[in-house]
């Protein structure tokens, strides 16, 4: 997975990698309104409690919070937590539906970023972690941090 420059990232869901094993990542577009795009440009988005629901052959982003700007949303009544449609190719959607319904995977939002001037969402096809998996991942992370400190000081 290629790293993106930090200025392209709008919001990151760090909790997703802690709570789930990410098997695969998919990039999806978003159906947004004008005020939402302006808010995203200002960096006013939060996707920590977000999940993706597949219904009637369409994928929907639920729980994303985009805070409206005061200046850009004067003539409409914005809903910051509205359900937003995800734009995916039919083949991708069919494969995701199969994984979610038959294999017991979950679709999790990983990060929201800009790609060629358009807002994109990285989705993760994920399996849930058990408590002992989380503890071992935390232990590995602490050891890597400690090892880096030791090597830096020597």
C-alpha positions as CSV (number, residue, x, y, z in Angstrom):
1,X,0.0,0.0,0.0
2,X,1.5,3.3,-1.1
3,X,1.8,6.1,1.5
4,X,-0.1,9.3,0.7
5,X,1.2,12.7,1.5
6,X,-0.1,14.0,4.8
7,X,-1.9,17.0,3.2
8,X,-4.2,14.8,1.2
9,X,-5.6,13.1,4.3
10,X,-8.8,14.6,5.8
11,X,-9.6,12.1,8.6
12,X,-8.3,8.8,9.8
13,X,-10.0,6.1,11.8
14,X,-7.2,4.8,14.0
15,X,-9.6,2.7,16.1
16,X,-10.4,0.5,13.0
17,X,-6.9,-1.0,12.9
18,X,-7.0,-1.6,16.6
19,X,-10.4,-3.3,16.6
20,X,-10.1,-5.3,13.3
21,X,-7.7,-7.4,11.2
22,X,-7.8,-5.5,7.8
23,X,-7.7,-8.1,5.0
24,X,-8.1,-5.8,2.1
25,X,-8.5,-2.1,1.3
26,X,-10.8,-0.6,-1.3
27,X,-11.0,3.0,-2.4
28,X,-14.6,4.4,-2.9
29,X,-16.0,7.7,-3.9
30,X,-18.6,9.6,-1.9
31,X,-21.9,11.3,-2.9
32,X,-21.5,14.7,-1.2
33,X,-23.4,18.0,-1.1
34,X,-21.7,21.3,-1.7
35,X,-21.5,22.4,1.9
36,X,-19.9,19.0,2.8
37,X,-17.1,19.4,0.3
38,X,-16.4,22.9,1.7
39,X,-16.3,21.5,5.3
40,X,-14.0,18.6,4.1
41,X,-11.6,21.2,2.6
42,X,-11.5,22.9,6.0
43,X,-10.8,19.5,7.6
44,X,-14.0,19.3,9.6
45,X,-14.7,15.5,9.4
46,X,-14.8,12.7,11.9
47,X,-15.0,9.0,10.9
48,X,-14.2,7.2,14.2
49,X,-17.7,5.7,14.8
50,X,-18.3,5.0,11.1
51,X,-19.3,1.8,9.4
52,X,-20.5,0.7,6.0
53,X,-23.9,-0.9,5.4
54,X,-24.7,-2.7,2.1
55,X,-28.4,-2.6,1.3
56,X,-30.2,-3.3,-2.0
57,X,-27.0,-3.5,-4.0
58,X,-25.7,-0.2,-2.7
59,X,-23.1,0.7,-0.1
60,X,-23.9,3.4,2.4
61,X,-21.6,5.2,4.9
62,X,-23.3,5.5,8.3
63,X,-22.1,7.6,11.2
64,X,-19.6,9.9,9.5
65,X,-19.8,13.4,11.1
66,X,-19.0,16.4,8.8
67,X,-19.4,19.6,10.7
68,X,-21.0,22.3,8.6
69,X,-19.2,25.6,8.2
70,X,-21.2,28.6,9.4
71,X,-20.5,30.7,6.2
72,X,-21.2,28.0,3.6
73,X,-24.5,26.6,4.9
74,X,-26.7,29.6,5.4
75,X,-29.5,28.9,2.9
76,X,-29.9,25.2,3.7
77,X,-30.4,23.0,6.8
78,X,-27.3,20.7,6.9
79,X,-27.5,17.3,8.6
80,X,-23.9,16.5,9.8
81,X,-24.5,12.8,10.3
82,X,-26.6,12.0,7.3
83,X,-26.2,8.6,5.5
84,X,-24.0,9.1,2.4
85,X,-23.9,6.8,-0.6
86,X,-20.6,5.2,-1.6
87,X,-19.6,5.0,-5.3
88,X,-18.2,1.6,-6.2
89,X,-18.1,-0.4,-9.4
90,X,-20.7,-3.2,-9.6
91,X,-18.1,-6.0,-9.6
92,X,-16.5,-4.5,-6.4
93,X,-19.9,-4.2,-4.8
94,X,-20.9,-7.8,-5.6
95,X,-17.6,-9.1,-4.2
96,X,-18.0,-7.0,-1.0
97,X,-21.6,-8.2,-0.5
98,X,-20.5,-11.8,-0.9
99,X,-17.7,-11.3,1.7
100,X,-19.9,-9.5,4.2
101,X,-23.0,-11.7,3.9
102,X,-21.4,-15.2,3.5
103,X,-17.9,-15.0,5.0
104,X,-18.7,-12.8,8.0
105,X,-16.5,-9.8,7.2
106,X,-17.2,-6.2,8.2
107,X,-16.7,-3.1,6.1
108,X,-14.9,-0.4,8.0
109,X,-14.0,3.2,7.0
110,X,-10.2,3.6,7.4
111,X,-9.5,7.1,6.1
112,X,-11.0,10.0,4.2
113,X,-8.6,11.7,1.7
114,X,-8.4,13.7,-1.5
115,X,-7.5,12.0,-4.8
116,X,-7.3,14.1,-7.9
117,X,-9.5,16.7,-6.3
118,X,-12.2,14.3,-5.3
119,X,-13.0,13.1,-1.8
120,X,-12.4,9.4,-1.5
121,X,-12.9,6.9,1.3
122,X,-10.6,3.9,2.0
123,X,-12.7,0.9,3.1
124,X,-11.3,-2.1,4.9
125,X,-12.6,-5.6,4.5
126,X,-12.1,-6.6,8.1
127,X,-12.5,-9.4,10.7
128,X,-13.0,-8.5,14.3
129,X,-10.2,-8.9,16.8
130,X,-10.6,-10.7,20.1
131,X,-9.4,-9.2,23.3
132,X,-6.3,-11.3,23.5
133,X,-5.4,-10.2,19.9
134,X,-5.7,-6.6,20.9
135,X,-3.4,-7.2,23.9
136,X,-0.8,-8.9,21.9
137,X,-0.9,-6.1,19.2
138,X,-0.5,-3.5,22.0
139,X,2.5,-5.5,23.4
140,X,4.1,-5.7,20.0
141,X,3.6,-2.0,19.4
142,X,5.1,-1.1,22.9
143,X,8.1,-3.3,22.1
144,X,8.7,-1.7,18.7
145,X,8.5,1.8,20.4
146,X,10.9,0.7,23.2
147,X,13.3,-0.9,20.6
148,X,13.4,2.4,18.6
149,X,14.2,4.4,21.8
150,X,17.0,2.0,22.7
151,X,18.5,2.1,19.2
152,X,18.2,5.9,19.1
153,X,20.1,6.3,22.4
154,X,23.0,4.0,21.4
